[in-house]
């Protein structure tokens, strides 16, 4: 026993010493924060993200893999796989946004996807169709760079074929091993003097119409054949004697199983066994999209088009017999697919030996639809939302009960209820309506929980409608809480270049509806084009759609509302004439100012608008030539408030802000013979034309990002000297003595006194794509800068890190952060946490009724919505607030108070009887 204890004791003490030494390692690793995250129950509670791929350029049904998918390549240089049943993105690759990422070819073969991207040099890549993993990659460089954009690509028998035409001379054809890039022999030069710019490729045939009018000749050549096989036939042989021949060719859409094309939007031909074959079925509509596919009863021609009256139509015919296939038919006037284009078709037999076809259709509004053979839409994707050019948050209307309650107040109510008894009866009626609504809600509580939330304003005004204008001319109304599309409207006449969106009347004036106006260009003439609609329902109102006769130079909204609470629209055209919509609001235009900036030359002009009794006249008041290209321009924003009139200093004095609502920040790229590129930032008063502040940076190129709020300015540029991105900030102050009237309205015409300017520059360790600042109702909360970065993160940065008054440690203000040249990008400051946002183009913010909360919307290839609280939620209780505990404490205090009062009175009574 003693021997056993003697052998065990040293080992036990060693174990204790080992555990004791490990305590230091445990304490050390516990102090390291290995993760920065949000609470799991907060994911998706206040935010959502929608993923898009853009307008589809190529598409292939992948029916070989276990998980059925649709492989697509888009005009946004995106390669993605969509789930066949739901349309959701399975995997996605986003290439370069420039021409180097342009997708030239998409080929799907069994379980592999092949793409050709770029513009000399080209990159040939192979992807796994199930996971999207890159398998191989090799480059191709074409020696003739001037004709490289004419290249044609396709895959044939496991070989990548490249054809480069030289019009009027020959065709250069090269073939490469698809996986290794090994060239199979030398480049073949096929003589083809009959080629021209109107030729089309229907692999492996290259087809042209040559000759003069009246003697057109249709010629085709198989560019991959071992021997030259030229097919030639007069084009008139396919037309009737009295028909006019234009000789226009266009290939069949989708992936036709036969090499076919359409002549003059009337006849369909295909090439088989080195001969032309004219189909018995003509093109049923000049704009119809047609494709030849393998159907259940043989090769089938499918056509679809949209008629102005009959709506969407789809028909199919058997190629061999010309007989119409009744199963593939649709005629639906309610189905809105403008200018449908068939991307791909797959047909197969069901268990009952009936054809079952799936058709992927693209519309002119960038919406993609998956249809069945009967025209039923299985799912749709609004890919127009990948190119949002303008957005606006619009308040929802109040409920009927709240509207009745609000109608008791104001000037109209005072005139309506002249006596106290009328107001009293009105109040009783309103209370009765509220009681009825309460009883009805209690009765239908279960059904209300299952239904969607009504479109009425909530108590904190967090529920809004987002109006989105896309590049293709499609307008959406979106619910900001769920991201659901409430309505959509497509106007092909709207050109969205430099489009602007105004809220001319909010929903805060019941029974008047909200009113928004979109000002753009007409697609055909380039003149002004106006669309006015109700943002809640998406219906046209007011001017509806108005086509102007002149080009619009500048537009604005009148600050004064008319009797219907509508702010008039002011338009300045190229002849310097002014139009007011509605015309009845012209007398309200008094002392209004507009400015016009030429983006290319940097020439700015200011105008003064006044009503002369008959119409509104515009007089040019100032003109400035900045001598550069305008890269970014930022104004103070409509309806913004100043956080404070000044800022206190350490010596108890006040430094008053220069809060000019007419100030405009203009960032220009100015060429310089010595320093190559110079970035110049100019702060101009848009009323007087005075240059308030200016700054320049040598050997730098400006980014199209600028931010302006209150007296703060910020702009971004890329320094070529240091090869980094920098942000320059400016703050304008009147000084320690205020020279503007306190509490009065600011005027730009007081005098020539200039404000003091504080400047500072910081290094941003990332590349920004967009930037904006948070907005609150009364600007009482702190202001944060929201930066959309190229790595997919939206970073929230307090303005205290960017303000110019971050001086040296011995001279800085009390409480100011010491100056550091590089700005920190904290991982926990990412609003989108682990949800990467690709190609963010702009970030929009809007205030809510909660002073601490700002609503944020980021648009780009992805759409992301969330809300931020720059000063924390100081006006809102926390989510984990213990209501039960505070109720118990309150009840206990009440019981203790009355108990103490009772026992105290008993004690006083006993003491009085003694």
Buried (B, 14 or more C-beta within 10 A) or exposed (E): EEEEEEEEEEEEEEEEEEEEEEEEEEEEEEEEEEEEEEEEEEEEEBBBBBBBBBBBBBBBBBEEBEEBBBBBBBBBBBBBBBBBEEBEBBBBBBBEEEEBBBBBBBBBBEBBBBBBBBBBEBBBBBBBBBEBEEEBEBEBEBEEEEBBEBBBBBBBEEBBBBBBBBBEEBBBBBBBBBBEBEBEEEEBEBEBEBBEEBBBBBBBBBBBBBBEEEEBBBBBBBBBEEEEEEBEBEBBEBBEEEEEBBBEBEBBBBBBBBBBBBBBBBBBBBBEEEEBBEBBBBBBBEEBBBBBBEBBBEBBBBBBBBEEEEBBBBBBBBBEEEEEBEBBBBEBEEBBBEEBBBBBBBBEEEEEEEBBBBBBBBBBBBBBBBBBBEBEEBBBBBBBBBBBBBBBBBBBBBBEBBBBBBBBEEEEBEEEBEEEEEBEEBEEEBEEBBEEEEEEEEEEEEEBEEEEEEBBBBEEBBBBBBBBBBBBBBBBBBBBBEBEBBBBBBBBBBBBEEBBBBBBBBBBBBEBBBBBBBBBBBBEBEBBBBBBBBBBBBEEBBBEBBEBEBBBBBBBBBEEBBEEEBBBBBBBBEEBEBBBBEEEBBEBBEEBBBBBBBEEEBBBBBBBBEBEEEEBBBEEBBEBEBEBBBBBBBBBBEEBBBBEBBBEEEEEEBBBBBBBBBBBBBBBBBEEEEBEBBBBBBBBBBBBBBBBBBBBBBBBBBBEBBBBBBBBBBBBBBBBEEEEBBBBBBBBBBBEEBEBEEEEEBBBEEEEEEBBBBEBBBBBEBBBBBBBBBBBBEBBBBBBBBBBBEBBBBBBBBBBBBBBBBBEEEEBBEEBEEBEEEBEBEEEBBBBBEBBBBBBBBBBBBBBBBBBBBBBBBBBBBBBBBBBBBBEBEBBEEEEEEEEEEEEEEEEEEEEEEEEEEEEEEEEEEEEEE
